[in-house]
Amino acid sequence: MKIKIEKNIPLLPSGTGRRNRKYELSELKVMKVGDSFFIKGKKEGLAFANAFRIYLKREQLDWQIVQRNIQGGVRIYRIKNLQ
């Protein structure tokens, strides 16, 4: 892959691009142990589960989640608190 070096491109402010998140994960803070949700499509579901884990760590929530591949997508469960 050839990389094209460009000059005089203004530096974007820090954090640019994270404001338009693909997933609105803060809505999931209401989940209780035993709750789950379904994401259609295996690839999309696995990407969502990974994004959710990163979000939980960043927000310092002591949740544990698991995902299960099922027909048509992925189901993500909140199974317990870590502590």
Backbone hydrogen bonds in HBPLUS format (Angstrom, degrees):
<---DONOR---> <-ACCEPTOR-->    atom                        ^
c    i                          cat <-CA-CA->   ^        H-A-AA   ^      H-
h    n   atom  resd res      DA  || num        DHA   H-A  angle D-A-AA Bond
n    s   type  num  typ     dist DA aas  dist angle  dist       angle   num
A0016-THR N   A0013-PRO O   3.22 MM   3  5.84 154.3  2.29 138.2 138.4     1
A0018-ARG N   A0015-GLY O   3.17 MM   3  5.79 164.2  2.19 134.7 139.4     2
A0028-LEU N   A0025-LEU O   2.91 MM   3  5.55 162.2  1.94 121.6 127.4     3
A0029-LYS N   A0026-SER O   3.27 MM   3  5.69 169.9  2.28 114.7 116.5     4
A0031-MET N   A0028-LEU O   3.06 MM   3  5.68 168.5  2.07 122.7 125.0     5
A0035-ASP N   A0032-LYS O   2.94 MM   3  5.55 164.9  1.96 141.9 144.0     6
A0034-GLY N   A0078-ARG O   2.81 MM  44  5.68 175.6  1.81 159.3 160.5     7
A0078-ARG N   A0035-ASP O   3.00 MM  43  5.78 165.3  2.03 168.4 168.9     8
A0037-PHE N   A0076-ILE O   2.99 MM  39  5.51 144.2  2.12 142.7 153.8     9
A0076-ILE N   A0037-PHE O   2.87 MM  39  5.51 163.2  1.90 165.2 167.9    10
A0039-ILE N   A0074-VAL O   2.83 MM  35  5.33 164.8  1.85 160.4 165.7    11
A0074-VAL N   A0039-ILE O   2.93 MM  35  5.33 161.4  1.96 153.1 158.8    12
A0041-GLY N   A0072-GLY O   2.78 MM  31  5.62 171.1  1.78 133.2 136.0    13
A0045-GLY N   A0041-GLY O   2.85 MM   4  5.91 155.9  1.90 148.7 156.4    14
A0046-LEU N   A0042-LYS O   2.95 MM   4  6.15 160.4  1.99 154.4 158.3    15
A0047-ALA N   A0043-LYS O   3.08 MM   4  6.25 158.1  2.13 146.4 152.6    16
A0048-PHE N   A0044-GLU O   2.90 MM   4  6.09 152.9  1.98 145.6 153.4    17
A0049-ALA N   A0045-GLY O   2.92 MM   4  6.17 159.1  1.96 147.4 152.7    18
A0050-ASN N   A0046-LEU O   3.05 MM   4  6.27 159.0  2.10 146.4 151.4    19
A0051-ALA N   A0047-ALA O   2.98 MM   4  6.20 161.3  2.01 147.9 153.3    20
A0052-PHE N   A0048-PHE O   2.80 MM   4  5.99 152.7  1.87 151.3 159.5    21
A0053-ARG N   A0049-ALA O   2.99 MM   4  6.24 154.4  2.05 146.8 152.8    22
A0054-ILE N   A0050-ASN O   3.09 MM   4  6.37 160.0  2.13 150.6 155.5    23
A0055-TYR N   A0051-ALA O   2.95 MM   4  6.16 156.1  2.01 145.2 152.3    24
A0056-LEU N   A0052-PHE O   2.89 MM   4  6.15 159.7  1.93 152.0 156.9    25
A0057-LYS N   A0053-ARG O   3.07 MM   4  6.30 158.2  2.12 147.5 152.7    26
A0058-ARG N   A0054-ILE O   2.93 MM   4  6.13 164.5  1.95 152.5 157.0    27
A0059-GLU N   A0055-TYR O   2.88 MM   4  6.02 157.9  1.92 154.3 160.1    28
A0061-LEU N   A0056-LEU O   2.95 MM   5  5.19 162.0  1.98 154.1 156.7    29
A0060-GLN N   A0057-LYS O   3.08 MM   3  4.88 151.6  2.17  98.0 106.6    30
A0082-LEU N   A0062-ASP O   2.57 MM  20  5.13 157.3  1.62 141.5 148.3    31
A0064-GLN N   A0080-LYS O   2.76 MM  16  5.40 134.2  1.97 172.8 168.9    32
A0079-ILE N   A0064-GLN O   2.93 MM  15  5.86 155.7  1.99 151.3 159.2    33
A0066-VAL N   A0077-TYR O   3.04 MM  11  5.42 149.8  2.13 143.6 152.8    34
A0077-TYR N   A0066-VAL O   2.83 MM  11  5.42 165.3  1.85 164.7 169.2    35
A0068-ARG N   A0075-ARG O   2.84 MM   7  5.33 154.7  1.90 151.6 160.2    36
A0075-ARG N   A0068-ARG O   2.92 MM   7  5.33 166.7  1.93 153.9 155.5    37
A0070-ILE N   A0073-GLY O   2.98 MM   3  5.59 164.2  2.01 141.8 146.6    38
A0073-GLY N   A0070-ILE O   3.01 MM   3  5.59 172.9  2.02 139.1 139.5    39
